[in-house]
Amino acid sequence: MSSPILKLIAQRIALGVLLLLAISVLIFAGTQILPGDVAQAILGQSATPESLANLREQLGLNDPAYVRYFHWLGGVLTGNLGTAMSSGQDIATSIKGRLWNTLFLAFWAAIVAVPLAIILGLIAVRYRNGWVDKLISGLALASTSFPEFFIGYVLVYFFAVKWQIFPGISTVYDGMPFGERMQAIALPATALTLVVLAHMMRMTRAAILNVMQSAYVETAELKGLSAFNVIRKHAFPNAIAPIINVVMLNLAYLIVGVVVVEVIFVYPGMGQYLVDHVTKRDVPVVQAVGLIFAAVYISLNIIADIAAIIANPRLRHPK
Amino acid sequence: MSNELEFLSRHVAAGKLSRRDFLGRAAALGIAAPFANSLLSSAARAAGPVKGGTLKAGLVGGESTNSLDPALMMTQVPFAFGKCWGEMIVELSPDGKLENRIAEEIGSSDDAKTWTLKIRDGVEFHNGKTVTAEDVAATLERHSDEKSKSGALGYMKGIATIKASGKEVVLTLKEANADLPYLLSDYHLIVQPNGGKDKPDAGISAGPYVVKTNEPGVRHGGERFANYWQGDKMGHADQIEVIVINDATARTAALQGGQVNMINRVEPKIVDLIKRVPGVTIRNHAGPGHYVFIMHCNTAPFDNNDLRMALKLAIDREEMLTKVLRGYGSLGNDFPINSSYPLFTEIEQRKYDPDKAKFHYKKSGHDGTVLLRTSDVAFPGAVDASQLFQQSAAKAGIKIELKREPGDGYWNEVWNKQPFCASYWGGRSTQDQMYSTAYLSTADWNDTRFKRPDFDKMVLAARAELDEAKRKQMYHDMAVMVRDEGGLILPMFNQFIDATGAKVDGWVDDPHQELMNGYALAKCWLQA
């Protein structure tokens, strides 16, 4: 049984790598068509023709594009992301801290959001069409409909300004005690949880309800199993693939889509870092971050696929 | 009764009585808390700065691309943090005079072409080395090198030779310049060991704080430098911290929540709301910064002075000042100088006059629309201001077509490239600097394409003139020329609007830049 699965996994990973390579070309091409150039952006309003020429020369902006692409790809493959053009700092070093911060925040948001969403989904199905279901669905819809910045500002207003329970700005730093760090991320993690909760919860509810229509669930019900047992034992395992899919999608969002939340809470993560460097036309950084984001998306999708294959015997033994 | 309170308030200031006990005592005596508090703060001020604590600022204008290299400093966060760890050769004091810092004395030859800086004894760098004339000379050399990327390069190019001998640095200029000491107060010119030639971003200078944390775009922190040469005047807090908060709402929330003690750039539209928050003080004051619309004098249709005059007359300055700046600013008069400059003279205020505008517009022979490019990055509220301009001009029969440009790339693609756009100037410390930066024919930043040999001659003559009365007259004439013939429409000067929290003391308004010319963290203290 293991060898066809291993083969499938290997195939998926190989595909992922190919996809990543294709994306690297796209990212590189995309960064080439940004208006203006990095030298101009670094110097901004204070640019003089001499200083521009000096900086361009120094940054190697005069080489043709394909030379720079292969140079960059070679660096990435050997683990060298290059140095940021605007600040001269090593990109890998500065990204490491930022990526860790983003993952830390995403991790805690996920720890709260994923089980909560699934449990709420299960409860909603159990009491489907009753007031509990309507309440859960209604609240979830509401929190999804509010834009992130609104949720963020409401949290800041009540928890940071009015009651002063949690800090409204979440500057975390190396060597920060764990307790303080948790306190600092309390509000952004809550905001993120609220943002992704509804999607996952509603997908869980929909997927399980879908399965509930099947004949074997009816059989189970006719056997006299309790409603929760039917859902837990018969419906949920068969609905797991779509649920994992939506969970992975939201996990990816927690990592690559948190720019707004990071800006509101002044959280030093990847999103803020990317935005700063896009405005500065700092191409190597934009490329590196883009590639990391792409890798996160691709690997989470691969994991979702593989999980779905393992969960579904029909996919495990293709005819 | 009030004698007793005063006595007690001095006790609090001296640290012999806690603030809470004092307020309790005041309440027992039937004194309302606000009065007791004001009594307390005046006692604290009289008692002088309080040492200790951590002073935190939440500031807009920091990016993860910032560096500690003073040559590359451009935005507000490196500027304000630079004043904490860096020491300058000379500085402008809040009343507009020159204040010698590392230079103990600055003297010039009669023709204002040779300048001698005497270097102060016993000033120490953070690395323990004493500041020498060689370090100062090397600093100036680095910033005046043609290859440098320094933001001060524009002014520094006027220096022909730099020589250090003994305790003195001797500068000779290509052209006479009576304003040289003002140029040396440029915030880029932080004195570094060997001028920062070895390691420009090491963050070592002789300022009141030693750099401890440097996470660009996130936060910067400093610890009081024990051997600072002026410990009684600056460096009162044990530690200072700058937290980068680019989002305006997050910034005000951080001040309200007490996470930071001061913030910069409060938006005019929320000032009145913030004022109501207990403990928060708005610190607004005039400065040389101005919001403008610039026309290229050499590009049709703006190459016609009647058309330029028509547009200048078709803008309703007063309306713009009340609606866009909510009164936190002052009227502009189409020349880039206001009373924050030392040699300023009043010129009759230009007013909104649709009839006259109509007359000049007709005379210009231009008909059809005028294309104005605008974007919110040009200045806060620029799009609103442009729309107001469009409406007031329409009443004069002038059709302005607005083109909203993306903020991203505005400074590269639109400003100084397109013939008519909204823009912003931070101002400079002297008239000469302002005119040389943007109105000399040869200036790189001549964003109005104002190319007039007669004007250039006036700039150079005024620069070399040491008689103040004559100089004032020269600057007056130059202002009139820019106002009546230039391509600048300057509806308003903006104010700096900072805000401080409950415990901050020692604030002094400074007209040169926001946050007490960047010194707020270095000069303020936290009440005990």
Interface residues (C-beta under 8 A of the other chain):
Chain A: L34 P35 G36 Q40 A41 I42 L43 G44 Q45 S46 A47 T48 P49 E50 S51 N54 L55 A84 S86 S87 G88 Q89 S94 Y153 V156 Y157 A160 V161 Q164 P167 G168 I169 T171 Y173 V263 I264 F265 V266 P268 Q272 Y273 D276 H277 V278 T279 K280 D282
Chain B: G58 E63 S64 T65 N66 S67 L72 M74 E146 K147 S148 K149 G151 L153 G154 D201 T213 E215 P216 G217 V218 R219 I243 V244 I245 N246 D247 T249 A250 A253 A254 Q256 G257 G258 Q259 V260 D408 G409 W411 N412 E413 W415 D444 W445
